[in-house]
Amino acid sequence: MKTLRILAVDDHEMIILGYKFILERIEFDGYSIIVDTATTYEAGKKIIEDSVTSFKYDIMFLDVQLYPPNEEQPFNGEDLGLLARKLVPETKIVYMSSYSDNYRINSILKSVDPDGYLVKTDIDPKTLEDAVKTITLNPPYYSSKALGAIRKKMSNDIELDEKDRQILYHLSKGTKNKDLEKHIRLSPSSIENRKRHLKILFGTENQNDLALILAAKNRGFI
């Protein structure tokens, strides 16, 4: 019988214990499952680095947000995924996150190219079992909300670069125009020019920023 080794990283200890309890009780022919856990970015990073010279994990389940929402977020699960891709490229990476917005999901799909993405509100014991078996034998695996975001993005014929997406994302989060340059490495005039172009693309050139945000949401960009 083959041992399937899984690393799960989530900053909520009760959630991570629940994952471990469910995962280690999955009945999977030909496999026994062992789950290691970490509740901080630093602990997850050390485990990934140590795995280079020891056994390799078959699957890593990573949360995106690894610090409390009211704290500064110096690193996140996306950073851990990029590290794992570099150090242990054979390990399959799966995200289990509360983030279900199109921007965040598609950003991670582009940067890390994970083997799966599960939105936490979709997760139950059966979903976890299906995810483990599919990712082991025939990846990728996406939960229903993640798949909806991917399909919605694929149906669009508007092409935006990363700066355009960042502008839309931060506007949708309520960032004021004067503060956009703090989040996006562009001058205020460049940001305004891009906003004008975005409004033309989305057919809201004579309307306010809220109309642009709603149009972008309806097309699945945020």
Phi, psi and omega in degrees: 000134181273141176270124177261111184262129183235137171249128178241128182237119179205139185280357177259112187298320180296321179295315183293324176293324176295317177301314182299316180300314183290313186296319184286353178253008177290134176269112186225108185306128177086000183227143163247145188246129174239130184242124170258153184228158173213146183244006177223159176300315184298317180294318178298318180299316181295318180297318179297315179296319180293330183291343180299323184255005178234220178285153177261140174284141176283320182221140170242124173261118185239134168280155178278310183267118185245013175226153176305144184304331182273003179254159175299141184252078183293326178219162179213186182294334175296319177297320178296320179297318178296321177297315180296320178300325181282316188272321183226068187300339180282344179285135179278136184246131180228136176260136172235103191222155173282347178289119179238003182285149185301320183300310185293315182298311184290331175296316180290322177300323181284318186280317186259334186053059184290166179271000177181160177212124179239126172279133189302326180291347176271346192277130170216174182305320180293320178297317178297318179298313179298321181296312181300314183292318181292316182293326178290318188260324187202069181292162011266177174224128177234137175287171189299317180292321178295318179295323178297319179295320180294315180295321180296319178295319183294336183278354182272146177252007178268128179256122178240145174271179187296323179296318177300316181295321179295320178299312180298317182298311183290326174298319181293336179271003176091010178294132180287154182304319183291344181259356183299323183294343176289336183254339186235129184280069177217155176287158178305321180292322178294320178297317179296319178298319179293321178298319178298318179296319179298319180296324176293315180301319184266007175071030181236031189297336180256019184237177183274182182296328179299320178296321177297316180299315181296319179295319179293322177296319180295335178265002174084017181272340176219000000 
